[in-house]
Every structure is written in structure tokens, then in C-alpha cells.
Amino acid sequence: MRLVTWFREGTRRAGFGVVAVAFTVAVAFSTVPTPLYPLYERRDGFGAFTVTVVFAVYAVGVVAGLVFAGHLSDRAGRRPVLVAALLSEVAAASLFLAWPALPGLLAARFVTGLGVGTATPTATAYLQDLHARARPGEGPGRFETVSSAANICGLGVGPLVAGLLAAYAPAPVRTPYAVFAVLLATAAGLVLALPETVARPARPSPYRVQRVRVHGGPVLFGRAVACAWSGLAVFGLFTSLAPGFVATALHQDSPAVAGSIVFGVFAAAVLGELLSAPLRPAAREAMGVAAEAVGCGAVAAGMVTGDPALFVAGGAVAGLGAGTLFKAAVALVAGSAPEDVRAEALATFFLAAYTGLVVTSLGLGVAAQLSSPATATLWFSGYLALLLAAVVLVGHADRASGPPHPV
């Protein structure tokens, strides 16, 4: 009996790592095109606005995945839904390879978004389930750090790997997708072997789309969304327009350079998550707001003066703040949701968060179309200042409305 218990606990602990890696690969694939956009622009002749439309199509796909499938793992099980999400990204990789023109790029980005929208709440809930079962006496800190780090680390790994492959491997706009197709298929096979954590109902419940239902109260949810919008705004800038800005305004057109800069932003975001882990929610948010404000000011100054070092340093500081705020947002939502609707709560949260990302990316595209890269970055800095002010105000209102949240 002890041997059986030991085996089950070992499988759950190993499963936690497998899901974290699979989640990282799934998210990493979503940012593979980031350092390739300047190559697409030169090959197909489109500009910054088209890049942001392509990025917005991805975000729309994420929203569609959240609405139609993000909650399904609460009833159908975490494992089959996560496997389906990974396989949908394999299909997106096949689209990138088979249809390299702009319509194919748009279709592949939409399918990628569907996969990420399905995988994000599912993998996050799966990690929390596995953590709670393998280490029932521990608090949520390990889950919170690993889940948000897997998400954000993946966002940085994708551009780094794609940029290096595009710079040094043959077929620069094809090889990165082929490599990730193999990684995604492997991840799906590993997840398929994991234990399930959701007991399926005796009778299948009828399908319904995602209900937009807030758990933990509207003020807490608004606080989480404000944090997420602020963090994702920085991530949206660096995964859509930043490589083009680097190539045109800073005269650094290597995909490896673009991918490394984006990776640095997300590496700093993971560092922010780790540094902020022991902090209370209010201190965590204050750290994130301060870092984003300083970092984005430096990014704008680097663009205006044409200083690559200032741009890169500002991106790293802004990334640190964005990671801190994103971790705070996920912790607030996951900590306030009952277990039986955890994926639904996370899907609602990510739906709101990625809706904001669509607005941000399209706004960036319009600004880049109507003005210079430096002016567009200044407009972005003003927009971000408004978001950070919202974090401060809604956080104060939430803390004033009740006792501190245990996250």
C-alpha cells in the first residue's frame, strides 16, 4: 500500500514538471514569429500596421479559445483538453510551413491563438491540481511561481530560439516552425501519459460556451485585470512592434538580436516573479508598478535618442515589472476560485486580459502607422501610465473593501 501511495505521489510530482514544460513549449510557440516579422516585412512588403493586425488576429484566436474551450477541462478533464490544445498548435505549425503567404500567416496565428487560449487556463488549473495533491500541506507559492514563470518564460524562449534558428539555420522562416512542431507533438505525448485530476461526471453535461462569471468579487477581479493589462501591454509591445523598431530606429536587423532582446525582457519578467514571491499583494503590485513606469520611460528615451543600450535596459526593467504584475494577477484569481470552477475562473480572467491585449496591439499598430517609431513609443508610454494608475486605484479600493487576500 505504501508503495502504491509513493508511486502515485511520484507520478503527480513528475506530472507537475511535465505540465510546466508542456505549458512553456505551448506558449513559446506563440512568440516564434516575433523575430521573423522583419523578414516577412521585407519579403512580402507589408509594414508595422500589418504586423500588429497579425498579432491582433492571434489575440482574437486566444479569446476564441478561452470562450469555446478554456473551461472544458473542469468537466472533460485536464489531460485530454491540454493534449488537444497542443495538437492544435501542431496544426498551426503545419499551416506556417505549408502556406507561407500573408493569408496563411493570419490563419496560422489564429489557430495558434486557439491553442494558447485553450491551454492557458487548462495547464494553470492542472498545475494547481497536481501541486495540491502532491504537496497538500504546502501553500500555493510553488504553484503560483511555476505557473506564471512557465507562461512568461515560454514567451521569451520562443523569440530566442526562433531568432537563433533564423540567423544561423537554413530556411529562416520555416525551420523554427518545424522544430516547434516536433517539440509540441512530443509534449502532447508526454501529457497523454499523466494522471487525470478531474473526476468526470456520471452523465455528460451539455456543451456550453464559457460563461463570463467573476469569482472573488468584482473589485478583486478588476484588480487582477488591471495588473494583467499592464503586464500584457509591455509583452505586446515587445512581441509585435519591438523587432521592427529595433531594425529601423536602432539599425539592428538580425533576427538573433531581436530574439535576444525580447528574451531579455521575459527573462527579467521571470526574475520579477521570483523576487516578488515572498511579498504581500500590495507590496508586489507596488514593485511592479514602479518597475514598469521606470522601464517604459527608459524604453521611450532610448527610442527618441536612438540609444540601443538604454532601450534594452529599459525593456529589462519594464519586463521585471510586467512579470511581477502578471504573477500578482494570476495569484489573485487562482486563490479566489473554488476548485470545481477553477478553469472557468481562469478562463474568464484570461478572456478579459487578452481582450485588453487586442486593444493594445491594434492601438500600437495605428500609432506606428500614423507616426514615427519614437512617437508611437511615447504614445504607448502615456497609455501604460493610465493602466498603472488603474492598478494603484483599484488595488487601494480592493484592500479597503475587505481583509487582505491570502496570496
C-alpha positions as CSV (number, residue, x, y, z in Angstrom):
1,M,0.0,0.0,0.0
2,R,2.9,2.4,0.9
3,L,4.5,1.5,-2.5
4,V,1.3,2.4,-4.3
5,T,1.0,5.7,-2.4
6,W,4.6,6.5,-3.1
7,F,4.2,5.8,-6.8
8,R,1.1,8.0,-7.1
9,E,2.8,10.9,-5.3
10,G,5.9,10.5,-7.5
11,T,3.7,10.5,-10.7
12,R,1.9,13.6,-9.6
13,R,5.2,15.4,-8.8
14,A,6.7,14.3,-12.2
15,G,3.4,15.3,-13.8
16,F,3.8,18.8,-12.3
17,G,7.1,19.2,-14.2
18,V,5.7,17.7,-17.4
19,V,2.8,20.0,-17.5
20,A,5.0,23.0,-16.7
21,V,7.3,22.1,-19.6
22,A,4.4,21.4,-22.0
23,F,2.9,24.8,-21.0
24,T,6.2,26.5,-21.6
25,V,6.5,25.0,-25.1
26,A,2.9,25.8,-26.0
27,V,3.4,29.5,-25.0
28,A,6.8,29.6,-26.6
29,F,5.4,28.7,-29.9
30,S,3.0,31.7,-29.8
31,T,6.0,34.1,-30.0
32,V,8.1,32.2,-32.6
33,P,7.1,34.7,-35.3
34,T,8.3,37.7,-33.2
35,P,11.9,38.0,-34.6
36,L,10.7,36.8,-38.0
37,Y,8.4,39.8,-38.6
38,P,11.1,42.0,-40.2
39,L,11.9,39.1,-42.6
40,Y,8.2,38.8,-43.5
41,E,8.0,42.6,-44.0
42,R,11.0,42.6,-46.4
43,R,9.8,39.6,-48.3
44,D,6.1,40.5,-48.6
45,G,6.3,44.3,-48.4
46,F,3.9,45.0,-45.6
47,G,4.6,47.4,-42.7
48,A,4.2,47.8,-39.0
49,F,0.4,48.1,-39.1
50,T,0.1,44.7,-40.8
51,V,2.3,43.2,-38.1
52,T,0.0,44.4,-35.4
53,V,-3.0,43.1,-37.3
54,V,-1.3,39.7,-37.4
55,F,-0.6,40.0,-33.7
56,A,-4.2,41.0,-33.0
57,V,-5.5,38.0,-35.0
58,Y,-3.5,35.8,-32.6
59,A,-5.1,37.6,-29.6
60,V,-8.6,37.1,-31.1
61,G,-7.8,33.4,-31.5
62,V,-6.8,33.3,-27.8
63,V,-10.1,34.9,-26.9
64,A,-12.0,32.4,-29.1
65,G,-10.1,29.5,-27.4
66,L,-11.0,30.9,-24.0
67,V,-14.6,31.3,-24.8
68,F,-15.2,28.0,-26.6
69,A,-12.8,25.7,-24.8
70,G,-11.0,27.3,-21.9
71,H,-13.4,26.0,-19.3
72,L,-13.9,22.4,-20.7
73,S,-11.3,20.8,-18.5
74,D,-13.5,21.3,-15.5
75,R,-15.8,18.7,-16.9
76,A,-13.9,16.8,-19.6
77,G,-10.6,16.5,-17.7
78,R,-7.4,18.4,-17.8
79,R,-5.4,15.9,-19.7
80,P,-7.5,15.5,-22.9
81,V,-8.1,19.2,-23.2
82,L,-4.4,20.1,-22.8
83,V,-3.4,17.4,-25.4
84,A,-6.0,18.8,-27.8
85,A,-4.6,22.3,-27.3
86,L,-1.0,21.1,-28.0
87,L,-2.1,19.3,-31.2
88,S,-3.9,22.4,-32.4
89,E,-0.6,24.2,-32.2
90,V,1.0,21.4,-34.2
91,A,-1.7,22.1,-36.8
92,A,-0.7,25.8,-36.7
93,A,2.9,24.9,-37.3
94,S,1.9,22.9,-40.3
95,L,0.0,26.0,-41.6
96,F,3.1,28.2,-41.2
97,L,5.1,25.6,-43.2
98,A,2.6,24.9,-45.9
99,W,1.2,28.4,-46.5
100,P,3.9,31.0,-46.1
101,A,2.0,33.9,-47.6
102,L,0.2,36.6,-45.6
103,P,-3.2,34.8,-45.6
104,G,-1.5,31.7,-44.3
105,L,0.3,33.7,-41.7
106,L,-3.0,35.1,-40.5
107,A,-4.7,31.7,-40.4
108,A,-1.8,30.1,-38.6
109,R,-1.7,32.9,-36.0
110,F,-5.4,32.5,-35.3
111,V,-5.1,28.7,-34.8
112,T,-2.1,29.3,-32.6
113,G,-4.3,31.6,-30.5
114,L,-7.0,29.0,-30.3
115,G,-4.4,26.5,-28.9
116,V,-3.0,29.0,-26.4
117,G,-6.5,30.1,-25.3
118,T,-7.4,26.5,-24.6
119,A,-4.0,25.6,-23.0
120,T,-3.5,28.5,-20.7
121,P,-6.4,28.1,-18.2
122,T,-6.2,24.3,-18.6
123,A,-2.5,24.0,-17.8
124,T,-2.7,26.5,-15.0
125,A,-5.6,24.6,-13.3
126,Y,-3.8,21.3,-14.0
127,L,-0.6,22.6,-12.2
128,Q,-2.7,23.7,-9.3
129,D,-4.4,20.4,-9.0
130,L,-1.1,18.4,-9.2
131,H,0.5,20.7,-6.7
132,A,-2.3,20.4,-4.2
133,R,-2.4,16.6,-4.5
134,A,1.4,16.0,-4.4
135,R,2.1,18.6,-1.6
136,P,-1.2,19.0,0.3
137,G,0.5,20.7,3.3
138,E,2.2,23.4,1.3
139,G,0.8,26.8,0.4
140,P,0.2,28.0,-3.2
141,G,3.6,29.7,-3.6
142,R,5.3,27.0,-5.6
143,F,2.3,26.6,-8.0
144,E,2.0,30.4,-8.5
145,T,5.6,30.8,-9.3
146,V,5.9,27.8,-11.6
147,S,2.6,28.5,-13.5
148,S,3.3,32.2,-14.2
149,A,7.0,31.5,-14.8
150,A,6.2,28.8,-17.4
151,N,3.8,31.2,-19.1
152,I,6.2,34.1,-19.2
153,C,9.4,32.1,-19.7
154,G,7.8,30.5,-22.7
155,L,7.0,33.9,-24.2
156,G,10.7,34.7,-24.0
157,V,12.1,31.3,-25.1
158,G,10.1,31.4,-28.4
159,P,11.7,34.5,-29.8
160,L,15.2,33.5,-28.6
161,V,15.1,30.1,-30.3
162,A,13.4,31.4,-33.4
163,G,15.8,34.3,-33.8
164,L,18.9,32.0,-33.4
165,L,17.5,29.5,-35.9
166,A,16.5,32.2,-38.4
167,A,20.0,33.7,-38.2
168,Y,22.1,30.6,-38.3
169,A,20.0,27.7,-39.8
170,P,18.7,27.3,-43.3
171,A,15.2,28.4,-44.3
172,P,14.8,31.1,-41.7
173,V,11.0,31.5,-41.9
174,R,10.4,27.7,-41.9
175,T,12.9,25.9,-39.7
176,P,11.7,27.4,-36.4
177,Y,8.1,26.1,-37.1
178,A,9.4,22.7,-38.0
179,V,11.4,22.5,-34.7
180,F,8.5,23.6,-32.6
181,A,6.1,21.1,-34.4
182,V,8.3,18.3,-33.1
183,L,8.5,19.8,-29.6
184,L,4.7,20.3,-29.4
185,A,4.0,16.7,-30.6
186,T,6.4,15.4,-28.0
187,A,4.8,17.4,-25.2
188,A,1.4,16.1,-26.2
189,G,2.6,12.5,-26.0
190,L,4.1,13.1,-22.5
191,V,0.9,14.8,-21.2
192,L,-1.1,11.9,-22.5
193,A,0.7,9.6,-20.0
194,L,-0.1,11.7,-17.0
195,P,-2.8,11.0,-14.3
196,E,-6.1,12.8,-14.6
197,T,-7.1,15.1,-11.7
198,V,-10.7,15.8,-12.6
199,A,-13.4,13.3,-11.9
200,R,-15.7,13.2,-14.9
201,P,-19.5,13.4,-14.1
202,A,-21.5,10.2,-14.4
203,R,-23.6,11.8,-17.1
204,P,-22.0,14.1,-19.7
205,S,-23.2,17.6,-19.3
206,P,-24.3,19.5,-22.4
207,Y,-21.7,21.7,-24.1
208,R,-21.9,25.5,-23.4
209,V,-19.6,28.3,-24.2
210,Q,-17.5,30.0,-21.5
211,R,-19.7,31.8,-19.0
212,V,-18.2,35.2,-18.0
213,R,-18.5,34.7,-14.3
214,V,-16.4,36.6,-11.8
215,H,-15.2,34.7,-8.7
216,G,-13.9,36.6,-5.6
217,G,-15.9,39.7,-6.2
218,P,-15.9,42.4,-9.0
219,V,-13.3,44.6,-7.2
220,L,-10.8,41.8,-6.8
221,F,-11.4,40.8,-10.4
222,G,-10.9,44.3,-11.6
223,R,-7.7,44.5,-9.6
224,A,-6.4,41.3,-11.3
225,V,-7.4,42.5,-14.7
226,A,-5.7,45.9,-14.2
227,C,-2.5,44.1,-13.3
228,A,-2.7,41.8,-16.2
229,W,-3.5,44.6,-18.8
230,S,-0.4,46.5,-17.6
231,G,1.8,43.5,-17.8
232,L,0.5,42.3,-21.1
233,A,0.8,45.8,-22.6
234,V,4.6,45.5,-22.2
235,F,4.7,42.0,-23.5
236,G,2.5,43.0,-26.5
237,L,4.9,45.9,-27.4
238,F,8.0,43.6,-27.4
239,T,6.4,40.7,-29.2
240,S,4.8,42.7,-32.0
241,L,6.5,46.0,-32.9
242,A,9.8,46.0,-31.0
243,P,11.7,43.9,-33.5
244,G,10.7,46.3,-36.3
245,F,11.6,49.3,-34.1
246,V,15.0,47.7,-33.4
247,A,15.6,47.1,-37.1
248,T,14.5,50.6,-38.3
249,A,15.2,53.1,-35.5
250,L,18.2,51.3,-33.8
251,H,19.6,49.8,-37.0
252,Q,19.9,46.2,-35.6
253,D,18.2,44.0,-38.2
254,S,19.5,40.5,-37.2
255,P,16.7,38.1,-36.1
256,A,19.1,36.8,-33.4
257,V,19.5,40.3,-31.9
258,A,15.7,40.9,-32.0
259,G,15.0,37.5,-30.4
260,S,17.6,38.1,-27.7
261,I,16.2,41.5,-26.8
262,V,12.7,40.0,-26.4
263,F,14.1,37.1,-24.5
264,G,15.8,39.5,-22.1
265,V,12.5,41.3,-21.4
266,F,10.8,38.0,-20.5
267,A,13.8,36.7,-18.5
268,A,13.6,39.9,-16.5
269,A,9.8,39.2,-16.1
270,V,10.6,35.7,-14.6
271,L,13.1,37.3,-12.3
272,G,10.4,39.8,-11.2
273,E,8.1,36.9,-10.3
274,L,10.8,35.2,-8.3
275,L,11.8,38.4,-6.4
276,S,8.2,39.3,-5.6
277,A,7.2,35.8,-4.5
278,P,7.7,36.4,-0.7
279,L,6.0,39.8,-0.9
280,R,2.4,40.6,0.2
281,P,0.0,41.5,-2.6
282,A,0.2,45.3,-2.0
283,A,4.0,45.3,-2.0
284,R,4.1,43.1,-5.0
285,E,1.9,45.4,-7.0
286,A,3.9,48.5,-5.9
287,M,7.1,46.9,-7.1
288,G,5.5,46.0,-10.4
289,V,4.1,49.5,-11.0
290,A,7.4,51.2,-10.1
291,A,9.5,49.0,-12.3
292,E,7.1,49.3,-15.3
293,A,7.0,53.0,-15.0
294,V,10.8,53.4,-14.9
295,G,11.4,50.8,-17.5
296,C,9.0,52.2,-20.1
297,G,10.3,55.7,-19.6
298,A,13.8,54.4,-20.4
299,V,12.4,52.5,-23.5
300,A,10.8,55.7,-24.8
301,A,14.0,57.7,-24.1
302,G,16.1,55.0,-25.9
303,M,13.8,55.2,-28.9
304,V,13.9,59.0,-29.0
305,T,17.7,59.3,-28.7
306,G,18.5,56.2,-30.7
307,D,20.3,54.6,-27.8
308,P,20.2,50.8,-28.0
309,A,21.7,50.3,-24.6
310,L,19.0,52.5,-22.9
311,F,16.3,50.7,-24.9
312,V,17.5,47.3,-23.9
313,A,18.0,48.3,-20.2
314,G,14.5,49.9,-20.1
315,G,13.0,46.8,-21.6
316,A,14.5,44.6,-18.9
317,V,13.3,46.8,-16.1
318,A,9.8,47.1,-17.7
319,G,9.8,43.3,-18.1
320,L,10.6,42.8,-14.4
321,G,7.6,44.9,-13.5
322,A,5.4,43.2,-16.0
323,G,6.2,39.8,-14.7
324,T,5.6,40.9,-11.1
325,L,2.2,42.3,-12.0
326,F,1.2,39.3,-14.1
327,K,2.1,36.9,-11.2
328,A,0.0,39.1,-8.9
329,A,-3.0,38.9,-11.2
330,V,-2.9,35.1,-11.6
331,A,-2.4,34.6,-7.8
332,L,-5.5,36.8,-7.1
333,V,-7.7,34.8,-9.5
334,A,-6.5,31.3,-8.7
335,G,-6.6,31.9,-5.0
336,S,-10.2,33.1,-5.0
337,A,-11.8,30.4,-7.2
338,P,-13.3,27.2,-5.9
339,E,-11.6,24.0,-7.2
340,D,-14.6,22.8,-9.3
341,V,-14.7,26.0,-11.4
342,R,-11.0,26.9,-11.3
343,A,-10.5,26.6,-15.1
344,E,-13.7,28.6,-15.7
345,A,-12.5,31.4,-13.4
346,L,-9.1,31.5,-15.0
347,A,-10.6,31.4,-18.5
348,T,-12.8,34.4,-17.6
349,F,-9.7,36.2,-16.3
350,F,-7.6,35.5,-19.4
351,L,-10.5,36.4,-21.6
352,A,-10.5,39.9,-20.0
353,A,-6.7,40.1,-20.1
354,Y,-6.4,39.1,-23.8
355,T,-9.2,41.4,-24.8
356,G,-7.1,44.2,-23.4
357,L,-4.1,42.8,-25.4
358,V,-6.2,43.1,-28.7
359,V,-6.9,46.8,-27.9
360,T,-3.3,47.5,-27.0
361,S,-1.8,45.8,-30.1
362,L,-4.2,47.5,-32.6
363,G,-3.6,50.8,-30.9
364,L,0.1,50.3,-31.3
365,G,-0.4,49.5,-34.9
366,V,-2.4,52.6,-35.6
367,A,0.2,54.8,-33.7
368,A,3.0,53.2,-35.7
369,Q,1.1,53.8,-39.0
370,L,0.5,57.5,-38.3
371,S,3.7,58.4,-36.7
372,S,7.4,57.5,-36.2
373,P,8.5,54.6,-34.1
374,A,9.7,57.0,-31.4
375,T,6.4,58.9,-31.3
376,A,4.5,55.6,-31.2
377,T,6.5,54.5,-28.2
378,L,5.8,57.8,-26.4
379,W,2.1,57.3,-27.0
380,F,2.4,53.8,-25.6
381,S,4.2,55.2,-22.5
382,G,1.2,57.5,-21.9
383,Y,-1.3,54.6,-22.3
384,L,0.7,52.5,-19.9
385,A,0.8,55.3,-17.3
386,L,-3.0,55.2,-17.3
387,L,-3.0,51.4,-16.8
388,L,-0.6,51.7,-13.9
389,A,-2.7,54.4,-12.3
390,A,-5.7,52.0,-12.6
391,V,-3.6,49.3,-10.8
392,V,-2.9,51.6,-7.9
393,L,-6.5,52.9,-7.6
394,V,-8.3,49.6,-8.0
395,G,-5.8,47.9,-5.6
396,H,-6.5,50.5,-3.0
397,A,-10.3,50.1,-3.4
398,D,-10.0,46.3,-3.1
399,R,-7.8,46.5,0.1
400,A,-10.3,49.0,1.6
401,S,-13.3,46.7,0.9
402,G,-12.2,43.7,3.0
403,P,-9.5,41.7,4.7
404,P,-6.2,41.0,2.9
405,H,-6.2,38.2,0.3
406,P,-4.1,35.2,1.3
407,V,-1.8,35.2,-1.8
